[in-house]
Amino acid sequence: MLELSTIRDRFEYVVSGLKKRGISTAETMLRNLLDLDDNRRLTQAQMDNVLAGSNAKAREIGRLMQAGEKQKADEAKKETSLLKAQVKQLQQKLQDIVEQQQEALYNIPNIPNVNVPVGSAAQDNQMVADWGEPPVLHHGAKPHWDLIKQYDIIDFDLGNKVTGAGFPFYKGKGAKLVRALVNFCLDQAESAGYFEIQPPLMVNAASGLATGQLPDKEGQMYSITDSDHYLIPTAEVPITNIYRDSIIDPGDLPIKNVGFTQCFRREAGSWGADVRGLNRLHQFDKVEIVQINHPDKSYDALEEMCQHVAKLLQILQVPYRILNLCSGDLGFTSAQTFDFEVYAAGQDKWLEVSSVSNFESYQANRLKLRCRGEGKKHFLLHTLNGSALAIPRLLAAILENNQLEKGIRVPEVLVKYTGFDTIP
């Protein structure tokens, strides 16, 4: 979340940033928040004064009792009771104000970076790079949802029977190809200096709140009945929360972690050709890279992470393009995001396989994640993460782009992981 000091000290900057996101009521919203903060400060001062009076009266009672003036002491005790009642009322008032203020802060998105293009939706995203040529396929080439049935490698009908729509079974060479992609991505991340972590697949509400999935994306997450636990939508959540309530030494930066997990998203209201087959699932495999970095170096880290994702796709020989997301398509917590889309020739579509984001200090403020500064001047760090890579859509593109008249060719780099070079 944004820092109150930033909102107060750089009011016009914050208003401008929120209006860039299309929030026309930004100024009123922020002024109401600052009014709440003024009220909080006033109430705190009132409570401190009453507490000081109550403490002084308690000392007076002690002196009166020692002096044997019991009647005066009893009168002072009555005054103390009234002061304690005032303190209780002010404490409740202060708690209510703090809760309102916190809720207001949780519902204010991050400020877009100056290099984020202005726009209202996905069509306003800016393509900044592309690589590779679309493959020329034979006549009668198919989309992956037909290929997986033909070669019996992924079974959506079985998934629907056992669990429901969006939960496929991967079978035989299909399962091995998924495992190959995961291991390839993890090995490449390790070579790039990332430390592997296998986190839990559930997090508590405090963790979801700290990274910004709650309350913003609560409707997209699977919650556990009679518990405050949620199935993770991405490994970003548990891995970043490792550092919640932490003070990091400057010499330990950057922190670079990678994790492979199953991810779970409800994706309510999804239907149609764009979400057919592997294009949209409720459970999917993803390798996530996460960095914690110094504010002065986070945009260099963002570039480094984008280069890492690009390298993965180039090694796999998958054509891709990179989009700088516009202000209207930018995630709630992100300051800047680059999406990587791969070309799937069988369906003639571009499919997102990675989002690489810099959250600046937005997540760190919720996390209370700081760097040790000189003296007691600690400062908030910057958090970043990116998919490296999301497996299902990548698999869809690989299957479609490498299909032959008979069989599907396995990318050369994956053969050492699969043990076979074609799916016959």
ZILIN-V63531 format. One record per residue. N is the residue number from 1. RES is the residue in one letter. OMEGA is omega in whole degrees, -180 to 180 (999 if undefined). Layout:
n:res:omega
N:RES:OMEGA
N:RES:OMEGA
//
This chain:
n:res:omega
1:M:179
2:L:177
3:E:178
4:L:-180
5:S:177
6:T:180
7:I:-178
8:R:-173
9:D:-177
10:R:-171
11:F:-177
12:E:178
13:Y:-180
14:V:178
15:V:180
16:S:180
17:G:180
18:L:177
19:K:175
20:K:176
21:R:-180
22:G:179
23:I:-174
24:S:-178
25:T:-173
26:A:-175
27:E:179
28:T:-180
29:M:-178
30:L:178
31:R:176
32:N:179
33:L:-180
34:L:175
35:D:176
36:L:-179
37:D:176
38:D:179
39:N:177
40:R:-179
41:R:-180
42:L:180
43:T:177
44:Q:179
45:A:178
46:Q:-179
47:M:178
48:D:180
49:N:179
50:V:177
51:L:179
52:A:177
53:G:179
54:S:179
55:N:178
56:A:180
57:K:178
58:A:178
59:R:179
60:E:179
61:I:179
62:G:-180
63:R:-179
64:L:179
65:M:179
66:Q:-179
67:A:179
68:G:-180
69:E:-173
70:K:-178
71:Q:178
72:K:179
73:A:179
74:D:178
75:E:178
76:A:178
77:K:178
78:K:178
79:E:179
80:T:179
81:S:178
82:L:179
83:L:179
84:K:177
85:A:177
86:Q:179
87:V:-180
88:K:179
89:Q:-179
90:L:177
91:Q:179
92:Q:178
93:K:-180
94:L:179
95:Q:179
96:D:-180
97:I:-180
98:V:179
99:E:176
100:Q:-179
101:Q:-179
102:Q:179
103:E:178
104:A:180
105:L:180
106:Y:-177
107:N:175
108:I:-178
109:P:179
110:N:179
111:I:180
112:P:173
113:N:-178
114:V:-178
115:N:176
116:V:-180
117:P:177
118:V:179
119:G:-176
120:S:-176
121:A:-173
122:A:-178
123:Q:179
124:D:176
125:N:-173
126:Q:177
127:M:-176
128:V:179
129:A:170
130:D:-177
131:W:174
132:G:179
133:E:176
134:P:-179
135:P:174
136:V:-176
137:L:178
138:H:177
139:H:-180
140:G:177
141:A:-171
142:K:169
143:P:-172
144:H:-178
145:W:172
146:D:-180
147:L:-176
148:I:176
149:K:-179
150:Q:-176
151:Y:175
152:D:-178
153:I:176
154:I:-174
155:D:178
156:F:180
157:D:178
158:L:177
159:G:179
160:N:179
161:K:-173
162:V:-174
163:T:-177
164:G:-179
165:A:178
166:G:179
167:F:-174
168:P:168
169:F:172
170:Y:-170
171:K:172
172:G:-179
173:K:175
174:G:178
175:A:180
176:K:179
177:L:175
178:V:-180
179:R:178
180:A:180
181:L:179
182:V:-178
183:N:176
184:F:-178
185:C:179
186:L:180
187:D:179
188:Q:179
189:A:178
190:E:179
191:S:180
192:A:174
193:G:179
194:Y:-180
195:F:-174
196:E:177
197:I:172
198:Q:-173
199:P:172
200:P:179
201:L:175
202:M:175
203:V:175
204:N:-176
205:A:180
206:A:179
207:S:178
208:G:178
209:L:-175
210:A:-180
211:T:172
212:G:175
213:Q:174
214:L:-1
215:P:-169
216:D:-173
217:K:-177
218:E:-179
219:G:180
220:Q:-176
221:M:174
222:Y:179
223:S:-180
224:I:-178
225:T:179
226:D:-180
227:S:174
228:D:-178
229:H:179
230:Y:169
231:L:-173
232:I:173
233:P:-179
234:T:179
235:A:176
236:E:-172
237:V:-180
238:P:-177
239:I:178
240:T:-178
241:N:172
242:I:-172
243:Y:176
244:R:-180
245:D:-178
246:S:171
247:I:-174
248:I:174
249:D:-179
250:P:-179
251:G:179
252:D:-179
253:L:-6
254:P:171
255:I:-176
256:K:-180
257:N:175
258:V:178
259:G:173
260:F:177
261:T:159
262:Q:178
263:C:-174
264:F:179
265:R:-176
266:R:178
267:E:-178
268:A:177
269:G:-179
270:S:175
271:W:177
272:G:-175
273:A:-177
274:D:-178
275:V:-178
276:R:176
277:G:-177
278:L:-177
279:N:179
280:R:-178
281:L:174
282:H:176
283:Q:-178
284:F:179
285:D:178
286:K:171
287:V:-174
288:E:172
289:I:-176
290:V:175
291:Q:169
292:I:-170
293:N:176
294:H:-179
295:P:-179
296:D:-174
297:K:-172
298:S:-180
299:Y:169
300:D:178
301:A:178
302:L:178
303:E:179
304:E:-180
305:M:176
306:C:178
307:Q:179
308:H:179
309:V:179
310:A:180
311:K:179
312:L:-177
313:L:178
314:Q:178
315:I:179
316:L:179
317:Q:178
318:V:177
319:P:-179
320:Y:170
321:R:-178
322:I:-180
323:L:170
324:N:-173
325:L:180
326:C:-175
327:S:-179
328:G:-179
329:D:-177
330:L:178
331:G:-174
332:F:-173
333:T:-171
334:S:171
335:A:174
336:Q:-179
337:T:172
338:F:175
339:D:173
340:F:177
341:E:178
342:V:-180
343:Y:177
344:A:-169
345:A:-177
346:G:178
347:Q:179
348:D:-179
349:K:172
350:W:-176
351:L:179
352:E:178
353:V:-180
354:S:167
355:S:180
356:V:-169
357:S:169
358:N:-179
359:F:-174
360:E:-176
361:S:-174
362:Y:178
363:Q:-176
364:A:179
365:N:175
366:R:-178
367:L:-169
368:K:-178
369:L:-173
370:R:175
371:C:-180
372:R:179
373:G:179
374:E:-177
375:G:179
376:K:-176
377:K:176
378:H:-179
379:F:-178
380:L:176
381:L:176
382:H:178
383:T:179
384:L:171
385:N:180
386:G:175
387:S:-178
388:A:17
389:L:169
390:A:-167
391:I:-170
392:P:-179
393:R:174
394:L:178
395:L:178
396:A:-180
397:A:-180
398:I:180
399:L:-177
400:E:-175
401:N:-176
402:N:179
403:Q:177
404:L:177
405:E:174
406:K:178
407:G:178
408:I:-179
409:R:177
410:V:177
411:P:-172
412:E:-176
413:V:-178
414:L:-174
415:V:180
416:K:178
417:Y:-176
418:T:-173
419:G:175
420:F:-177
421:D:176
422:T:169
423:I:-172
424:P:999
//
